[in-house]
Amino acid sequence: MIRGTAIRTTWRPLLTGVILVVTALVLRGEVTFSDDQKRDPSVPTERFTLADVRELFPRAETVEHADGDVYVVHDADGAGTGTVVYGPPEDRSIIGFVGRVPILIGLDTEDRVLGVHLLPSRETDEYAQTVARELGNAWNDLSAAEAAALDVDTVSGATSTSYAVIEGVAATLESAVLPSLDPEREARPPKRLTPRLGDVLVVGFLGVSLMTFLLPRIGARLRLRLPLLALAVLIPGLLANTMLSLPLAAAWLRGAFSWRGHGLLLFIGLLAVAFPLLRGRHYYCYHYCPYGAAQELAGKMWRGRKTPGPAVRRLAGILRLVLLAAALGILLLDAGIDLAGFEPFAAFYWTHAPWASLVLAGSFLLLSVWTPRPWCRICPTGGLLEGFRRSTRRGRRPEEVG
């Protein structure tokens, strides 16, 4: 937070924690993303609409509930043309990047897969569309048993979302379809996610960056600052896309957490909160954040950079609070606005990024040439972490970096 607007009290972390706990309690009252959909009289459920069914059965006119998550599809003549199965099962904790990824599986009258349709979810639209395009036909023409056993690779750049779809297809068929076809069949164990190369590199980068944070004299003596900035952009940014963000925080507040997809991010998040809380200094923002590193690298292109004056810093502090308040309002009101567009971080995987993230990333990188780390002054994620920082004279501020 900016010097003029900082709350210099020991209860700031407590206040931040209380706000987050209350927000989480409110959000945990939700059941599914689609609860606010209007009931379609031709479909006996609020989970999906007839338009969703027609993505798999273009001639569908009505849908009849058969059993559990299985629904029979009828055409205009009333003839059954196949079934759709809703998934993943409610009792399975299958989570994408920011929450559940509901799906519809279409089966013909011989229980062979016609396709998989992704229903509305909280995943970033661009990520979900990529996964739908890459995986929607991956199980076509397979029997239910073959589809449940099929080993499908995740989509690069959308690993968590695609994993949720892949595991969701298998779990849905295992629980809703296969028991009636083969009661003696043994259930398939969950697919094991092998460690990604990017995650391994992130762990290595964390070790080195933590060393320079905790032992700054060694980092200065070895002149590691510049190479670590470049590695922050390359490894957690471009290769692994492993960074904190508003959408991730919102997902955790809703209770959408998966050890498979979020374990490493949780550790990074704990570091990001613990150091400001215990030492009064930010580790994440200045030693890990890929976009913060990109700004600092851009700033080295010109030595004539100027630090903004007190009035600009106060204005930036107010803007940061406005962005945080807007994000909180969107969460509590369930406005359906993608929070990824509030920040430039999604631009590290530019083919899937919302246009707003791309515009923010390009604009503030250009601005970084003239002033140190401009985005850091208004970053809502950074502002959330700043809420946990206890007041100390040793704490570094954004204007002291760069």
PyMOL commands that set and color helices and strands:
alter all, ss='L'
color gray80, all
select helices_A, chain A and resi 3-5+12-27+33-36+50-54+125-135+144-149+159-176+178-181+197-214+216-221+225-239+246-254+259-279+284-287+290-299+310-333+339-342+345-349+355-367+375-377+380-386+398-400
alter helices_A, ss='H'
color red, helices_A
select strands_A, chain A and resi 62-67+70-74+80-87+103-107+113-118
alter strands_A, ss='S'
color yellow, strands_A
deselect
rebuild
show_as cartoon
